[in-house]
């Protein structure tokens, strides 16, 4: 199936839950409403036309520009994304799904945005979601063991956030 055909199947199955598409890039993508991602993922894996049996990568991206003048010209509102690269071995097709959420839940700085976990659909998502939680600061609801994976448990903040400020020291060890 082509990316356009995949998008059409998802738009038919999930009316109002597909928020946008891009077929111009090498890796075409489909933007899914955050609350629907677990159901869309399950459908993508089990529907015989799609059979996306492999989650190759799941990552988080922070769309924020710290300079207010540059941010005003960016053409997008600050947000974070979860990006899912899917492959179908039986059908030899691929697609990228994206979920976009505000940088902070309810616009309260420090409150992490939430996205449903897909670790029940693709077990490999368990580690990818933990890494995204740890480094980008996106909480995955329904995750079986959401805790830091790279930073120590008592680390403050999420190092891949564009406005993250590294601490001067950690337990008395100077970082600069």
Order of alpha helices (4+ residues) and beta strands (2+ residues): alpha-beta-beta-alpha-beta-alpha-beta-beta-beta-alpha-beta-beta-beta
